[in-house]
Amino acid sequence: MIKGFKMKLYPGMEAEYEKRHNELWPEMQDMIHEYGGKNYSIFLDRETLTLFGCIEIEDEELWARSADTPINRKWWDFMADIMETNSDNSPVSTDLRLVFHLD
């Protein structure tokens, strides 16, 4: 299953967001794979600072449980200063509806 979503950066945080993801913690990479995520990409619209994520997941329920892992919570805290977040530091994220896919 392919999951698409969007998030939003704070102004001037584009380079820092990319830097942090280029240095993604091995524990975070392992958690993503352990909870069924693969082929994960995030794109930036520089005009609006909107991030568009796309990830293949094995199972929606399994993937949803990844949010409650200690490493994911630590990542959210680490990223909270550069992007829009909710009160628990999770990113403000909107799911996108898949309207076309071609393998």
C-alpha positions as CSV (number, residue, x, y, z in Angstrom):
1,M,0.0,0.0,0.0
2,I,1.3,3.5,-0.8
3,K,0.7,6.2,1.7
4,G,1.0,9.9,0.8
5,F,0.9,12.9,3.2
6,K,1.9,16.5,3.5
7,M,3.5,18.5,6.3
8,K,4.9,22.1,6.5
9,L,8.3,23.6,7.3
10,Y,8.9,26.9,9.1
11,P,10.5,29.6,6.9
12,G,14.3,29.3,6.5
13,M,14.4,25.7,7.7
14,E,14.7,24.0,4.3
15,A,18.5,23.2,4.6
16,E,18.2,22.1,8.2
17,Y,15.4,19.7,7.4
18,E,17.4,18.1,4.6
19,K,20.5,17.9,6.7
20,R,18.7,16.1,9.5
21,H,17.2,13.6,7.1
22,N,20.5,13.0,5.4
23,E,21.8,12.1,8.8
24,L,18.8,10.0,9.8
25,W,19.6,8.0,12.9
26,P,20.1,4.2,12.2
27,E,17.6,3.4,14.9
28,M,15.0,5.5,13.1
29,Q,15.7,3.7,9.8
30,D,15.4,0.3,11.6
31,M,12.1,1.3,13.2
32,I,10.7,2.4,9.8
33,H,11.6,-1.0,8.3
34,E,10.4,-2.9,11.4
35,Y,7.0,-1.3,11.1
36,G,6.6,-2.2,7.5
37,G,7.8,1.0,5.8
38,K,10.0,1.1,2.7
39,N,10.7,3.1,-0.4
40,Y,10.2,6.3,1.6
41,S,10.6,9.7,-0.1
42,I,9.9,13.3,1.0
43,F,9.7,16.2,-1.5
44,L,9.7,19.9,-0.8
45,D,7.7,22.6,-2.5
46,R,10.1,25.6,-2.0
47,E,7.3,28.1,-2.8
48,T,5.0,27.0,-0.1
49,L,7.4,25.1,2.3
50,T,5.0,22.1,2.0
51,L,6.6,18.7,2.3
52,F,5.1,15.8,0.4
53,G,5.8,12.3,1.7
54,C,5.3,9.0,0.0
55,I,6.0,5.7,1.6
56,E,5.1,2.1,0.9
57,I,3.7,0.3,3.9
58,E,2.8,-3.3,4.5
59,D,-0.2,-2.7,6.8
60,E,-1.9,0.5,8.0
61,E,-2.4,-0.7,11.6
62,L,1.2,-1.8,11.9
63,W,2.5,1.5,10.5
64,A,0.2,3.5,12.9
65,R,1.8,1.7,15.9
66,S,5.2,3.1,14.9
67,A,4.1,6.5,16.2
68,D,4.2,5.2,19.8
69,T,7.8,4.0,19.6
70,P,10.3,5.7,21.8
71,I,12.6,6.4,18.8
72,N,9.8,8.0,16.8
73,R,8.8,10.2,19.8
74,K,12.5,11.2,20.1
75,W,12.6,12.1,16.4
76,W,9.4,14.2,16.7
77,D,11.0,16.1,19.6
78,F,14.1,16.6,17.5
79,M,12.2,18.0,14.5
80,A,9.7,20.2,16.4
81,D,11.7,23.4,16.1
82,I,11.8,23.4,12.3
83,M,8.3,22.4,11.3
84,E,4.6,22.7,12.2
85,T,3.7,20.3,15.0
86,N,0.9,19.3,17.3
87,S,1.0,19.6,21.1
88,D,2.7,16.2,21.4
89,N,5.4,17.3,18.8
90,S,4.0,15.0,16.1
91,P,4.1,16.8,12.8
92,V,0.9,18.4,11.6
93,S,0.2,16.0,8.8
94,T,-2.6,15.6,6.3
95,D,-3.1,12.3,4.4
96,L,-3.3,12.6,0.7
97,R,-5.6,10.5,-1.5
98,L,-3.9,8.4,-4.2
99,V,-5.4,9.3,-7.6
100,F,-2.9,7.7,-9.9
101,H,-0.1,5.1,-9.7
102,L,2.0,3.4,-12.3
103,D,4.6,0.7,-11.7
